[in-house]
Each structure stands twice: as C-alpha cells, then as structure tokens.
Amino acid sequence: MPTLWKPAVFQGSLKKKGYFEGWYFKLINSDESRALALIPGVSLTPDGKDSHAFIMVLDARAHHMDYITFPLEDFQASKDKFEVKIGDNLFSEQGVELKLKNITASIKFGDLSPWPVKLYSPGVMGPFAFIPFMECYHGVISMDHSLSGYLKQGDEKIDFNQGKGYLEKDWGSSMPSSWIWMQTNHFKEDKTSLFGSVAIIPWLRNYFTGFIFGFLYKGELYQFTAYNRSKVQHLDVNEKQITITITRKDLTLKISARRSKGVDLPAPSVGEMSSRVNESLNSTIHLQLLKDKEILFEGEGTSAGLEFVGDLDELLKGFKK
C-alpha cells in the first residue's frame, strides 16, 4: 500500500532538500504532575550542508527543552510500517526507547485511537492529502492511548504507568505562516480527546484558511473540517484565551482555550529548523458539543497542548476569501 494511506510512516526521502518530517509524542503521567513531548525528525536544508536528524525533548512543567542533533546516516525508517530509529533511539506505534546522554526511557503504548484512514480520505488531511506540493501535511496517529513504563532524566525517574499519550506528525517544506493548534485527552471521561488546528494554506499564488477539529467521545469521532463542509462561525484570540465555534449540519462545537506559559521550540522553514513556536502543555480547554440545542458533552480538558503562531488577521481574512 502506498505510504499516502499510511500517514504514520516516513513519507519523505533523505535525498530531498528543503524538507522536514517530524513525529510528536505527548506523554502525561497518571497524576498530570509531569508533561513531556518527544519530537524525533529530520531537517533537510535547501543546500544540504546543515541537514541532520534530531530529537527534541520538551519538559513542560520545568519549561525546558533539549534539542539533540544526529548525523543523517543515524536516521533509519521502515518503508512499510511506522518504525523510526535515530541512533540507539526507537520510535513506533508500540512505544519509545531512548538512550540519550542524560535521558533514557522505555515507554509502551496501548489501545491507540487513530484518525480513520479511508480510500478517498487517507487520514486527517482528508482529500487534501492528494494535493501535491503543499507546504505542510499533517497526520494524527493516535487521539488517545495508554502509557506504561518510565523515563529517567538525570537522577529523576518519571513513572508513566497509567499515564496518557497522544501521537501526531507533520511533513513538508515549512510550517504555515500562521496557525492555531490545540490538543487534550485529559477530561473526566476516559477515552475522550480533542485535536484542533487552524492554519493558512497557500493555494494558487494566494491562500485560504484551513481547519481540522476532531472530538473523540464514547467511541465516536466527531469531525469538523474544511473538507466536510463545517463552518467556523467565530474565532478570537487574545493573550489569555482562544475561542472558536464550529458548526456542521445540526452539530455545534464550542471551544474556549486558556493559554499558559510555554516553551519556544525550533520549527521548520524550507526544511531548516530556523523558526520558533511557543508551546504550552499546561493549558486548559473548555469544550461543549451540542446537537441542535441539546448538550451532548460539556467538560474541561487539562494538560492541554496549545500553540498560536503568526497573524490572527491573516487567519480571519482566509475565511473570507
């Protein structure tokens, strides 16, 4: 099966230039006292001189990030399944094994909840996945899964047994010029998860604003996307809060996300990790899902990942194009 229908698998080639690909592993322990993100990937620069593999380790509670580089030849990826090795470090849908200088880990994943892959909609990008030469592609590998194992950082050993994880990825040439991203799977109800993104999409020498939101609840994934005729009725961002309302037929999704202090992470621009994005893993998201006027779900998600990058006016104008 072509890799298009396997979004978790390495989509690129180490011979490319001006290209990046990275996977995002969110790891929260059982009492939410520790929140980490592991981001393995490759940065292939336009001239090839500074191309490298990398592993980012974000410790959200300590507001600290390590960016560890590796020669390209240390990067290996399976062609038919999601299995990536960078040096002695292994990343897959089954878990993570780390053997870094000051960080070791053995963490297993269970009961993954992937975004559905269908013949005409190969993952979270929907039909947009078929469009060549897009600036950035996205994949949601698991909306929610269980964790077991540990991560040892210096003298501290973090127990991830009965913790929760989330797994996604990006690939292409650059991240969008403006975007909002949010995610939480820490609601009172188990197996409940929200992922959402709003981003500028370059298109035929112009651009439009694309959006993808998915809410997993009681085994059903409620999808609100630009390609399934959902409509953004409201979007507002200030220093403390992001609010958004999206409708699809008789369904309404209302979100209010409170922003908290984050950490600056390297981000790709034409393959080079030269941009910056501020990410928090300590935000909170209040969510309400309605059918007509009946409330199907209302709750608050904690340990939420939240990013806002770029120009809000640019995002809003994209909806009017």
Stockholm file with secondary structure:
# STOCKHOLM 1.0

chainA/1-321         MPTLWKPAVFQGSLKKKGYFEGWYFKLINSDESRALALIPGVSLTPDGKDSHAFIMVLDARAHHMDYITFPLEDFQASKDKFEVKIGDNLFSEQGVELKLKNITASIKFGDLSPWPVKLYSPGVMGPFAFIPFMECYHGVISMDHSLSGYLKQGDEKIDFNQGKGYLEKDWGSSMPSSWIWMQTNHFKEDKTSLFGSVAIIPWLRNYFTGFIFGFLYKGELYQFTAYNRSKVQHLDVNEKQITITITRKDLTLKISARRSKGVDLPAPSVGEMSSRVNESLNSTIHLQLLKDKEILFEGEGTSAGLEFVGDLDELLKGFKK
#=GR chainA/1-321 SS CCGGGCTTSCCSCTTCSSEEEEEEEEEECTTSSCEEEEEEEEEECSSSTTCEEEEEEEETTTTEEEEEEECGGGEEECSSSCEEEETTEEEESSEEEEECSSEEEEEEEESCCCCCEETTEESTTGGGGGCTTCSEEEEEEEEEEEEEEEEEETTEEEECTTEEEEEEEEEESCCCSSEEEEEECCSSSTTCEEEEEEEEEEETTEEEEEEEEEEEETTEEEEEEGGGTCEEEEEEECSSEEEEEEEETTEEEEEEEECCCCEEEEEEETTEEEEEEEEEEEEEEEEEEEETTEEEEEEEEEEEEEEEESCHHHHHHHHHC
#=GC SS_cons         CCGGGCTTSCCSCTTCSSEEEEEEEEEECTTSSCEEEEEEEEEECSSSTTCEEEEEEEETTTTEEEEEEECGGGEEECSSSCEEEETTEEEESSEEEEECSSEEEEEEEESCCCCCEETTEESTTGGGGGCTTCSEEEEEEEEEEEEEEEEEETTEEEECTTEEEEEEEEEESCCCSSEEEEEECCSSSTTCEEEEEEEEEEETTEEEEEEEEEEEETTEEEEEEGGGTCEEEEEEECSSEEEEEEEETTEEEEEEEECCCCEEEEEEETTEEEEEEEEEEEEEEEEEEEETTEEEEEEEEEEEEEEEESCHHHHHHHHHC
//
